[in-house]
Amino acid sequence: MPAGRAPHAAGEGPIAAAGRSATATASPRAIDWADGAVVLIDQTVLPAEERWLRVADVDTLVDCISRLAVRGAPSLGAAGALGVALAAATGDDVPVAAARLRRARPTAVNLARGVDRALAAYSAGGAEAALAAARRVIEEEAASSRAIGERGADLLAELCPARPLRLLTHCNTGWLATVGWGTALGVVASLHMRHMVERVYADETRPLLQGVRLTAYELRRLGVEHRVVVDAAAPSLIARGLVDAVLVGADRIAANGDVANKIGTYPLALAAARAGVPFLVAAPESTVDEATATGDAIEIEERDPAEVTADAPAYNPAFDVTPHDLVTAIVTERRTIRPAGVGE
């Protein structure tokens, strides 16, 4: 499929020939394999344009990862695995390509895990095995998102019973970030299907405005009542009693439960703890990194200061770390982890 608008009507998924399957809300897969190439939606031009890219070489895929055309921990895991398969299919030096893919964004553990999984398959069985492994990553991420959505919805129904909920979320954690359905936004979607959402407040998520551009776009598609709020306003909304629960995703979860997520997450956790509001992290098991003992060991990606301002020196960390004692629960497709670290 060439770059450009997806060949479908507004609100519908691309045609099946593109190699993607739709969710219950008719959202396509954000990244997939079709006709010997990686196909992905360019998240940098949303919501103004739905542009699908056909990525036929590793150099272009690394660029797509670095400039956030593809982003979100589960989608990055798929991108890493597909990148190895692409390198194998095009005759590249696969270990060198794998190393480049791993370095493209260091904080999200899913990217490295997707690369390593497909690389191990390639070492054992060649290009076909690498592609089969990448396709398994895609299928597993899509399935885990639906399970996370249901588990998270069940938990919030328990924590905040008998009323439609006012939820606050940060960055983008829907189908764009997770191949299909979503993590934190997947919980919102599952709650919405149960008629349990009154309103979602979506942080703008500076400096690249993933909340304004991507989360609001997804909430519109879902038909969920929502408001965009500037990042600095979100703790105040929590303090004023306008939020029943905070829902976020994660790019890496340390063994002790510390959570690395988009910059601006930590202040939300502090505000939620002060107000006694549940703070839930929704992420697949593939984001839990048992090899990283605490959040102190997580490498924080620093991005180009020009994303913040062109007129003054700037510090531009892409992520922050929320200590585990501020987290009410971590919801994965398999378990609910409480602050004490006991899974259910």
C-alpha positions in Angstrom: 0.0 0.0 0.0 1.5 3.4 -0.9 1.7 6.2 1.5 -1.5 8.3 1.7 -5.0 8.2 2.9 -6.3 4.7 3.9 -8.8 3.4 1.3 -11.8 3.4 3.5 -14.8 5.5 4.6 -14.6 7.6 7.7 -14.7 5.6 10.9 -14.1 2.2 9.1 -11.0 0.1 9.0 -8.9 -0.3 5.9 -9.8 -3.0 3.4 -9.0 -6.5 4.4 -6.5 -6.8 1.6 -4.2 -4.5 3.5 -3.6 -7.4 5.9 -5.2 -5.9 9.0 -8.2 -7.1 11.1 -10.6 -4.7 12.8 -11.5 -4.6 16.5 -15.1 -4.5 17.7 -14.9 -0.7 17.2 -13.7 -1.1 13.6 -10.2 0.2 14.4 -7.5 -1.3 12.2 -4.2 -2.6 13.5 -1.8 0.3 13.9 1.1 -1.8 12.5 1.2 -5.0 10.5 3.0 -7.0 7.8 1.6 -7.0 4.2 3.1 -7.9 0.8 6.7 -8.1 2.0 6.7 -4.8 4.0 5.7 -3.2 7.2 2.5 -1.2 7.0 1.8 1.4 9.7 -0.3 4.4 10.3 1.8 7.6 10.6 0.9 9.0 14.0 2.7 12.3 13.4 0.1 13.6 11.0 -3.0 12.6 12.9 -5.7 13.7 13.4 -5.6 15.9 10.3 -4.7 13.0 8.0 -4.9 9.2 8.2 -1.7 8.4 6.3 -0.6 4.7 5.9 3.0 4.1 5.2 4.5 1.1 3.4 8.0 0.6 5.0 10.2 -1.6 2.9 13.6 -1.2 4.6 15.1 -1.0 8.1 16.5 2.5 7.7 13.0 3.9 7.1 11.5 1.8 10.0 14.2 3.1 12.4 13.3 6.6 11.3 9.6 5.9 11.9 10.4 4.7 15.4 12.7 7.6 16.2 10.3 10.3 14.9 7.3 8.7 16.6 5.4 7.7 13.4 5.0 4.5 15.3 4.9 4.7 19.1 3.5 3.1 22.2 5.2 0.2 24.0 3.2 -2.7 22.5 3.3 -1.2 18.9 7.0 -0.7 19.4 7.4 -4.3 20.3 5.7 -5.2 17.1 7.8 -2.8 15.2 11.0 -4.3 16.6 10.0 -7.8 15.7 8.8 -6.8 12.2 12.1 -4.9 11.7 14.1 -8.0 12.2 11.8 -9.9 9.8 12.2 -7.0 7.3 16.0 -7.1 7.6 16.0 -10.8 7.0 13.6 -10.5 4.0 15.7 -7.8 2.3 19.1 -9.4 2.8 20.4 -6.9 5.4 23.0 -7.9 8.1 20.3 -9.0 10.6 22.3 -8.7 13.8 23.4 -5.2 12.9 19.9 -4.2 11.9 18.6 -5.6 15.2 21.1 -3.5 17.2 20.0 -0.4 15.4 16.3 -1.1 16.1 17.0 -1.8 19.8 18.7 1.6 20.1 16.0 3.6 18.4 14.1 4.2 21.7 15.8 2.9 24.9 13.1 3.4 27.5 10.4 1.1 26.1 11.3 -2.5 27.0 8.9 -3.9 24.4 10.9 -2.6 21.5 14.0 -4.6 22.6 12.0 -7.6 23.5 10.3 -7.7 20.1 13.7 -7.4 18.4 15.3 -10.1 20.5 12.4 -12.5 20.0 12.5 -12.3 16.2 16.3 -12.3 16.2 16.3 -15.6 18.2 13.8 -17.1 15.7 15.9 -15.9 12.8 19.0 -17.5 14.3 17.2 -20.8 14.7 15.2 -20.9 11.5 16.0 -18.0 9.1 13.8 -15.4 7.5 10.6 -17.4 7.6 11.0 -18.1 11.3 11.6 -14.4 12.0 8.5 -13.4 10.2 6.4 -16.0 12.0 7.8 -14.8 15.3 6.9 -11.2 14.4 3.4 -12.2 13.5 3.0 -13.9 16.8 4.1 -10.8 18.6 1.4 -8.8 16.7 -1.3 -11.4 17.5 -0.3 -11.6 21.2 -0.3 -7.8 21.7 -3.7 -7.5 20.1 -5.1 -10.2 22.3 -3.5 -8.9 25.5 -5.0 -5.5 25.0 -8.5 -6.8 25.0 -7.8 -8.8 28.2 -6.3 -5.8 29.8 -9.3 -3.7 29.0 -11.7 -6.2 30.5 -9.6 -6.8 33.6 -9.1 -3.1 34.2 -12.9 -2.4 33.7 -13.7 -5.1 36.3 -11.3 -3.6 38.8 -12.7 -0.1 38.4 -16.2 -1.4 38.7 -15.1 -2.8 42.0 -13.2 0.3 43.2 -15.8 2.8 42.0 -19.1 1.0 42.0 -22.6 2.0 40.9 -21.9 5.1 38.9 -20.6 6.3 35.5 -16.9 7.3 36.0 -15.0 10.4 35.4 -11.6 9.3 34.2 -8.3 11.1 33.5 -5.6 9.7 31.2 -2.2 10.8 30.0 -0.5 10.4 26.6 -2.0 7.9 24.2 -2.7 4.3 25.1 -5.3 3.2 22.6 -5.1 1.1 19.4 -2.5 3.4 17.9 -0.1 2.6 20.7 -0.9 -1.1 21.2 -1.6 -2.7 17.7 -5.3 -3.0 18.6 -7.8 -2.0 21.3 -5.5 -0.4 23.9 -4.2 -0.6 27.5 -5.3 2.4 29.6 -7.6 3.6 26.8 -8.6 -0.1 26.3 -10.0 0.0 29.8 -11.9 3.1 28.9 -13.3 1.4 25.8 -14.3 -1.6 27.8 -16.0 0.6 30.4 -17.7 2.6 27.6 -19.2 -0.6 26.2 -20.6 -1.3 29.7 -22.1 2.3 29.8 -19.9 3.1 32.7 -18.1 6.3 31.4 -19.4 9.7 32.2 -16.4 11.7 30.9 -12.7 11.3 30.1 -10.2 14.1 30.7 -7.3 13.7 28.3 -4.1 15.5 29.2 -2.7 17.4 26.2 0.7 15.6 26.8 3.4 18.1 26.0 5.6 18.7 24.1 4.3 16.6 21.2 0.6 16.7 22.2 -0.2 13.0 22.0 -3.3 13.6 24.1 -4.7 16.4 21.9 -3.8 14.7 18.6 -4.2 11.0 19.3 -6.2 10.3 22.4 -8.9 12.8 21.5 -9.0 11.3 18.0 -9.5 7.9 19.5 -12.1 9.0 22.0 -14.1 10.6 19.2 -14.0 7.4 17.2 -15.3 5.5 20.3 -18.0 8.1 20.9 -16.8 8.8 24.4 -17.6 12.1 26.1 -14.3 13.9 26.7 -12.4 17.1 27.3 -8.8 17.9 26.6 -7.0 19.6 29.5 -3.5 21.2 29.7 -1.0 19.0 31.6 -0.7 21.6 34.4 -4.5 21.5 35.0 -4.8 17.8 35.6 -3.6 17.7 39.3 -6.0 20.5 40.0 -9.0 18.5 38.5 -8.1 15.6 40.7 -7.8 17.8 43.8 -11.2 19.4 43.0 -12.9 16.0 43.1 -13.7 16.0 39.3 -11.8 12.7 38.7 -12.8 9.2 40.0 -9.7 7.4 38.7 -6.5 8.0 36.8 -5.6 5.6 34.0 -2.1 5.5 32.4 0.0 3.1 30.4 3.6 2.2 30.8 6.8 1.9 28.7 8.6 -0.2 31.3 7.7 -1.6 34.7 10.6 -2.4 37.1 10.6 -5.6 39.1 9.5 -3.6 42.2 6.6 -2.0 40.5 8.1 1.4 39.7 6.6 2.6 36.4 8.2 4.5 33.6 5.7 6.3 31.5 5.3 9.5 29.5 6.7 12.6 31.2 4.0 14.2 33.3 2.7 10.9 34.8 4.5 11.2 38.2 2.6 14.5 39.1 -0.7 12.7 38.4 0.2 9.9 40.8 1.1 12.4 43.5 -2.2 14.2 43.1 -4.1 11.0 43.0 -2.5 9.7 46.2 -3.2 13.0 48.0 -6.9 12.9 46.9 -7.4 9.2 47.6 -8.2 8.6 43.9 -7.2 5.2 42.4 -4.1 5.4 40.1 -4.1 2.5 37.7 -1.4 1.4 35.3 -2.5 -0.8 32.4 0.2 -2.6 30.4 0.9 -6.0 29.0 3.1 -8.5 30.8 5.8 -7.8 28.1 6.3 -4.4 29.7 7.2 -5.9 33.1 11.0 -6.0 33.2 12.1 -8.4 35.9 15.7 -7.7 34.9 15.4 -4.0 36.0 15.2 -4.0 39.8 13.9 -0.5 40.4 12.9 2.6 38.4 16.3 4.1 39.2 17.9 1.7 36.7 15.6 2.7 33.8 17.3 4.7 31.1 15.2 7.9 30.4 15.2 8.9 26.8 16.1 12.6 26.2 14.7 14.0 23.0 15.6 17.0 20.8 15.2 20.3 22.8 13.7 21.7 19.6 10.5 19.8 20.4 10.1 22.2 23.3 11.4 25.5 22.0 13.7 26.9 19.3 14.4 30.1 21.2 16.0 28.9 24.4 18.0 26.0 25.8 15.6 23.2 26.9 15.7 19.9 28.7 13.4 17.4 27.1 13.0 14.0 28.9 10.5 11.8 27.3 9.5 9.8 30.4 9.4 10.0 34.2 9.3 7.2 36.8 6.4 6.8 39.3 7.4 5.0 42.5 5.4 1.8 43.1 4.0 3.0 46.4 1.9 5.6 44.5 0.3 2.9 42.2 -3.0 1.5 43.3 -2.7 -1.4 40.8 -0.9 -2.6 37.7 -3.3 -4.4 35.4 -1.9 -6.8 32.8 -3.6 -9.4 30.6 -2.8 -12.1 33.2 -3.0 -10.5 36.7 -3.6 -7.5 38.9 -0.5 -6.4 40.9 -1.2 -4.4 44.0 1.3 -1.9 45.5 2.6 -4.6 47.9 3.6 -6.6 44.8 1.0 -9.4 45.3 -0.6 -10.6 42.1 -4.2 -11.7 41.9 
